[in-house]
Amino acid sequence: MTFANGWTISVQWCANTYSDNRNKDPFTALSPIPMDSTTAEIAIWNDVDHEMMDFGDDNVKGYCDANEVASWIERVSKF
């Protein structure tokens, strides 16, 4: 999701992401069966200079619960 301020947040919870679905078969992820998850990974960057946010040890923050994802979406929208 890209906001009017030029910042983007990516939220993913498919197979091979830092979420509850990390170790699921990627072919299952492509099936029409929903892949529910209580956690997701996020990445945040600025579309002007394409600099990714550094979360300390990675440019991706994994295993975020729904409240944390919502909090990051709100923060990014106000950068």
C-alpha positions as a LaTeX table, in Angstrom:
\begin{tabular}{lrrr}
\hline
Residue & $x$ (\AA) & $y$ (\AA) & $z$ (\AA) \\
\hline
Met1 & 0.00 & 0.00 & 0.00 \\
Thr2 & 1.43 & 3.37 & $-1.04$ \\
Phe3 & 0.28 & 6.49 & 0.76 \\
Ala4 & 0.03 & 10.04 & $-0.60$ \\
Asn5 & 3.16 & 10.91 & 1.40 \\
Gly6 & 5.25 & 8.60 & $-0.84$ \\
Trp7 & 5.76 & 5.83 & 1.72 \\
Thr8 & 4.83 & 2.20 & 1.01 \\
Ile9 & 4.11 & $-0.66$ & 3.40 \\
Ser10 & 4.05 & $-4.25$ & 2.24 \\
Val11 & 2.16 & $-6.80$ & 4.36 \\
Gln12 & 2.49 & $-10.49$ & 3.50 \\
Trp13 & 1.58 & $-13.79$ & 5.15 \\
Cys14 & 1.98 & $-16.37$ & 2.39 \\
Ala15 & 4.34 & $-19.36$ & 2.42 \\
Asn16 & 8.04 & $-18.55$ & 2.88 \\
Thr17 & 7.34 & $-15.26$ & 4.69 \\
Tyr18 & 8.10 & $-14.45$ & 8.31 \\
Ser19 & 4.58 & $-15.39$ & 9.42 \\
Asp20 & 2.66 & $-18.39$ & 10.72 \\
Asn21 & 2.88 & $-19.76$ & 7.17 \\
Arg22 & 6.71 & $-19.67$ & 7.00 \\
Asn23 & 7.15 & $-23.40$ & 6.54 \\
Lys24 & 4.06 & $-24.14$ & 4.46 \\
Asp25 & 4.36 & $-25.66$ & 1.03 \\
Pro26 & 4.47 & $-22.79$ & $-1.52$ \\
Phe27 & 2.27 & $-24.81$ & $-3.88$ \\
Thr28 & $-0.43$ & $-24.82$ & $-1.19$ \\
Ala29 & $-0.09$ & $-21.03$ & $-1.08$ \\
Leu30 & $-1.04$ & $-20.88$ & $-4.76$ \\
Ser31 & $-4.16$ & $-22.96$ & $-4.29$ \\
Pro32 & $-7.60$ & $-21.39$ & $-3.82$ \\
Ile33 & $-7.59$ & $-22.51$ & $-0.18$ \\
Pro34 & $-7.13$ & $-19.44$ & 2.07 \\
Met35 & $-3.94$ & $-19.33$ & 4.13 \\
Asp36 & $-5.09$ & $-17.81$ & 7.39 \\
Ser37 & $-2.42$ & $-16.40$ & 9.69 \\
Thr38 & $-2.25$ & $-14.61$ & 13.01 \\
Thr39 & 1.07 & $-12.99$ & 12.02 \\
Ala40 & 2.52 & $-11.25$ & 8.97 \\
Glu41 & 5.77 & $-9.74$ & 7.77 \\
Ile42 & 6.06 & $-6.09$ & 6.84 \\
Ala43 & 8.50 & $-4.03$ & 4.80 \\
Ile44 & 8.42 & $-0.23$ & 4.53 \\
Trp45 & 10.11 & 2.05 & 2.02 \\
Asn46 & 10.02 & 5.55 & 0.60 \\
Asp47 & 9.15 & 5.69 & $-3.10$ \\
Val48 & 11.25 & 8.85 & $-3.59$ \\
Asp49 & 14.66 & 7.36 & $-2.79$ \\
His50 & 13.65 & 3.68 & $-2.47$ \\
Glu51 & 15.33 & 3.46 & 0.91 \\
Met52 & 13.93 & 0.60 & 2.99 \\
Met53 & 13.29 & 1.03 & 6.70 \\
Asp54 & 15.86 & $-0.72$ & 8.86 \\
Phe55 & 14.28 & $-2.70$ & 11.70 \\
Gly56 & 17.62 & $-3.22$ & 13.44 \\
Asp57 & 18.75 & $-6.50$ & 11.96 \\
Asp58 & 16.74 & $-6.67$ & 8.74 \\
Asn59 & 14.68 & $-4.64$ & 6.26 \\
Val60 & 11.72 & $-6.93$ & 6.96 \\
Lys61 & 9.93 & $-7.18$ & 10.31 \\
Gly62 & 8.43 & $-10.59$ & 10.79 \\
Tyr63 & 5.80 & $-12.23$ & 12.95 \\
Cys64 & 3.80 & $-9.02$ & 13.53 \\
Asp65 & 0.34 & $-9.60$ & 14.97 \\
Ala66 & $-2.72$ & $-7.78$ & 13.61 \\
Asn67 & $-2.45$ & $-4.93$ & 16.14 \\
Glu68 & 1.20 & $-4.31$ & 15.27 \\
Val69 & 0.44 & $-4.32$ & 11.53 \\
Ala70 & $-2.39$ & $-1.82$ & 12.08 \\
Ser71 & $-0.09$ & 0.36 & 14.17 \\
Trp72 & 2.60 & 0.37 & 11.45 \\
Ile73 & 0.02 & 1.20 & 8.77 \\
Glu74 & $-1.13$ & 4.19 & 10.81 \\
Arg75 & 2.45 & 5.34 & 11.46 \\
Val76 & 3.50 & 5.05 & 7.83 \\
Ser77 & 0.43 & 6.99 & 6.69 \\
Lys78 & 1.60 & 9.90 & 8.88 \\
Phe79 & 5.30 & 9.98 & 7.91 \\
\hline
\end{tabular}
